[in-house]
Amino acid sequence: MFLKGKTALITGSTSGIGGGYAKALAAEGAAVMINGFGDAGEIETLREELESLSGSKAAYSNADMMKPEEIRQMVADCAEQLGVVDILINNAGIQHVAPVDEFPEDKWYAIMEIICNSAFHTVKAVLPGMKERGWGRIINTGSMHSKVASPYKSAYNAAKHAIAGFGKTVALEVAQQGITVNTISPGYAWTPLVENQIPDTMKARNMTRDQVMNDVLLAGQPTKKFVQIDQIAALAVFLCKDEASAMTGANISIDGGWTAQ
């Protein structure tokens, strides 16, 4: 358990990829604060599972990633309840699918706030502590859409490209301070976020559910398989190891070959 004594904060982690990150880091001994919305009972069950995995405390924050003051309070609460943040994973995200000329403005701003702007606020809040200790790991969840685009996802494509560029900049700023900053960019993984965008895609493209699954979601993924959450989480665990200390400013694809085309 090489992360014993370390504290991890993961946004958007009550389910899906974020939940996978939380379990994988806890299994290596990290004290973990999860964040997000969902059923209170399910969240408490996950928190208890994390404590069982890690042998350390786990905590939950319901901070809204659209509210900078709540983000700052979450970081402060994590330091008070578990310890100063050593590992930050920016994973919060939402999706909306529509042609750009029909794209609701409130959805555009919400996607930018939750994916991109929240990462700015979390990074700004945790970096002083990481600099003081001379060690830190910041991981941003990108997407193959941080490298290539798909139609009808203008806000998501823009936000994911932005967070990858933001990560590169921070990596350069802290390169000599024992802190690495990387982006993990999965292809389609079977998560609530992916499942929930199927109806919008069916409407936007006039397709059936099966057509969306096979002809849209997996069309560009040469393996024709969804990426598994535990595969993504294992990559995050590796990035926290000393063996990964030379990896910074990277945008790492784990997309079944999507961006190799």
N, C-alpha and C positions, 0 to 999 in steps of 0.2 A: 504494500500500500504506500506507494511513493509520494502520495499527496497528503499524507497524514500531517496535520498542523497547518495546512493551507486552507484558505477560504475561497469559495467560488460563488459568484453571483451570475445567474443566468436569466435573462429576460425572455418572456414568452415561453415559459418552461413548464406549464401545467399539463401539457400533453405534447404529442407529436415529437418532432426532432428535439425540441427543447427538453422535454421529459427524458428523452434518450441521453442527451448530454448529462443531465443531472444524475441519472442512475450510474452512468459510466464513471463520472468523476467521484461520486460517492463510493463506488466500489473500490476506488483507489485511495480512500480514506479522507477525502476532502469534506469539510463542513460546507454545506450548500444552502444558499438561499434561492428559492424558486420564485417566480413572478408570473402573473397572468390572471386571467379570468376563468371561471368554470364552476362546476358543482363543488360546493364547500366540502362535502363529504369525500369526494374523490380527491380533492386537493390535500385534505388532511391524511388520507390513506397514502398518497404519494410521499408526503413529508415524513410520515412514520417509516415508510419503506426506505427512504434515504438514510434515516438515522440507523436503521438496522443494517444497511449495507456498509455504512462508513464507520460505525462505532463512534461517530461524532454528532454534534447537534445539527439539525436542519431547521430552516425557518422559511416562512412564506411572506411575501409582500404583494399586496393588491394594487401597487402603484400603477397609475394610468400613464402609459408611455406617450400620451399626448400632452402631459402636464409636467413641465420641467421641474417645478417645485416638488412634485411627488417623486420624481426620479432622484433628485438630490436627497430627499428624505429617505428613500429606499437604501441608498448607498450608506447613509449615516446609520440607519437601523441595522444594516448588515454588519457594520463595524462594531456596533454596540452589542448585538446579540451573538455574533459568531466570530468576529475578528475582522480586521482590515482586509479589504478585498485584494487577493493575490491573483485571481483568475476571473476575468470578465468575459462572458460570452453574450454578444448582442444577437439575439435570435428573434425578438418580437417582430411580427409581421402580419399584414392582412392583404387581401387581394380583391380586386374588382376587375371584371372583364367587360369591355364595351369599346366600340369605335371611338376614336379620339374626339370626333366632332359631336358625339353624344355622351361623352364621359362626364359624369356629375362632378362639379367642382369640389363639393365636400368630400367625395371619395378620393379625389386627387390629393387634396391637402392632408387627409387622414393617413393615406399610404405614405406620403413623404414624412409626416410627423413620426409615425410609429416605426418605420424601417430606418430612416436616415437621421432625422433630427434627434431621436431618442439616443442614438449611438453617440452623437456628439456630446450630449449631456452626461451620459454614463462615463464615457472616456474622460471627459474633463473632470469629473468628480473623483475617479479612482486613481488617476495618474500621480497626483502628489504623494500618495501613500506608497505606490509602487516605486517611484523615484527614491523615496526616503530609504526603502529597504533594498534597493538595487536588484529587484527581481519582480517580474510580472509577466502575465500572459493575457493578451487580448485577442479574442477570436470573434470575427464577424461572420454570421451566416449570410453568404451571398446566394448565388443561384447560377445555373448556366445562363440565366438572364442578366448576370453581371458582365457577361462576355458577348452574348449574342441576343438578338431580339426575337420576339414573337408578336404577331399582330394582336390588337385588341387589349394589350397590357401595357399601355404607354406609361402609366404612373409606376407600376411595379418594375418595368425595365429601367426607367430613369432612376428610381430609388436604389435598385440593386447595383447599377453602374456607379452611382454616387458613393455607396458605402464601401465598395471596393477601392475607389480612388481615395476616399477618406482614410482607409486603413493604410494604404501605401504612404500617405503623408505622415501619419502618426508614427509609422515604423521608422521613417527616416529621422524624425525628431528625437526618438528615444533609442536609437540604434546602439549607443554606447553606454546605456544605463541598465543593461540586464533585462530589458523588456522587449518581448517580441509581439508583433501585431500581424496577424494573418487572416485571410478570408477563406472559408470553406464554401465551395460552390457546388451544391448537389444538383443532379438532374432530378427528374420527378421521383419523389419518394411518396409512398402511400401514407398521407397524413390528413388530418381534418381540413387543413388549408386547401389541399389538392382536391379532396372529395367535394368540398363546398363550392369550388369554382366550376364544377361540371355543369350545373343547371344554367349558369350564365353563359358558358361556352356553347351549350346546346342551343340557347336562344340566339346568340350572336352569329353562330355559323349554320343555324338551321340543321342541326344534326341530332341523331339519337345518342343515348348514353354510350352504347357500345362503340359508335363511330367516334365519339369524343375520346374515349379511352384508347382506342387502337390507332385512329387516324390523326389525332392531335397530340395527346399526352405522350404516347410512346412512339410517335412517328419519327421523331428525331433522335431517339435513343437506340443506338444500334443493337444493344443487347436485348431489346424488347422486354426488359424486366424493370420493375420499379427498384430504385435504390433503396436499400434497407436502412432503417434508422440506426441500427447497431453498427453498421459500417461507417456511417457519418460520425457517430459518437466515438468510435475507436480512433478515427483520425484526430479528433479533438484531444483525446487522451495523449496521443503521440506528440502533438504540438506542445503539450505541457512538460514533456520530458527534457532532460538536459541534452539528449541526443538531437533534439530539434532546435537547439539554441541558435544555430546558424540560419535557420529558416525564419525570415521576417520580411514583411512587405509582399508576401506571396499571395496569389489567388489560386487556390488549389482545386482543380476540378475533380469531382467524384460523381460522374454523370453518365456512366454507361457508354461513353464514347461520343456523347452529343456534340461537344465542342471540338472534337477531332476532325469533324467533317468540313 
